[in-house]
Amino acid sequence: MQTDKELIKQISDSYDLEPRDEFIEETKQRLIRKSRKINYHNYFKKRLTYFFSTTITLALMVWLLSFNGAEFVVNTVNSISTSVNSNKSESQRFIPNNEDEVIFIYHTHNRESFFPSFDTNELSKAFHKEKNIVKVGGKLASTLQAKGLRVIHDDTDIMQLLKDNGMQFSEAYSLSRKIVKKGLEDEENIQLFLDIHRGADIDKDKTSTSFKGKIVPKISFIISKNNKHYQKNLEIAKLFYEKFQEKYPGISKVETVEGKTSGIYNQDLSSNALLIEIGGVSNTLEEEYKGAELLANVVSEVLKEL
């Protein structure tokens, strides 16, 4: 039995294939029309793609320029970054890179929180077990560590210890005092003791400022007059202020206060002890993180002159 190929060859050899002129012309026109149709579809597809690409690009530009889109993108990136950093263990003791530069960070009022973090506008309720100033201290610690500095960040829940021991809020410094003393016993190379707080003023205009078009928290250095290291601590606070003025003018200030027991702020234990307020209760956690980054940049400058 012949195969299809053999049969076709036989037919081809047996007959001269001479199509009519009409058939050739008709076929030619049909192919031309089909070719034009294909070209039209390809052209239309390209134009449609160009139209949608241009429209989306223009819409994105309008959003970025007119509806705070750029700020949203920046905040999102910052939020992801800070979430990664803040999810690290808050009590992490970083591996030392420089034995002569050690920063000890702690929080006497560790549960100080922020209105935007939860549904309240009452100062007495602006305290939270997790969303609190310790996260800001963690951001400060990680930023300093990235600069090659050794950091000890103590995240002791002093507020819980007060509750467990039937103590009052005003007695918090008696507990943080033990933390500072233990730090002095365990580590002889501590250059700075930083007790990190957030301010209590609910007026955000008073606790924030604008720097390069962005809202950043103001940073206050609180120094007690009633301790033997007052002058030395004040000198360091003023050095911080000077460095801030050079890098970020208008963001920081120095305050001196009178105080007795709790008002000494543990500053009688070291000549390099500061109480620092980053922003206030109305600032967002993201703004606080930015303040911590600015503070870290200045800390690294101050250490060069201690």
Secondary structure, DSSP 8 states (H G I E B T S, - for coil): ---HHHHHHHHHHHS-----HHHHHHHHHHHHHHHHHHHHHHHHHHHHHHHHHHHHHHHHHHHHHHSSHHHHHHHHHHHHHHHHHHTS-TT-B---S-TT-EEEEE-TTTTB--GGGTT---GGG-B-SSSSHHHHHHHHHHHHHHTT-EEEE----HHHHHHHTT--GGGHHHHHHHHHHHHHHH-TTEEEEEEEEEE----HHHHEEEETTEEEE-EEEEEESSSTTHHHHHHHHHHHHHHHHHHSTTSEEEEEE--SSGGGTTTTS-TTEEEEEEEETTS-HHHHHHHHHHHHHHHHHHHTT-
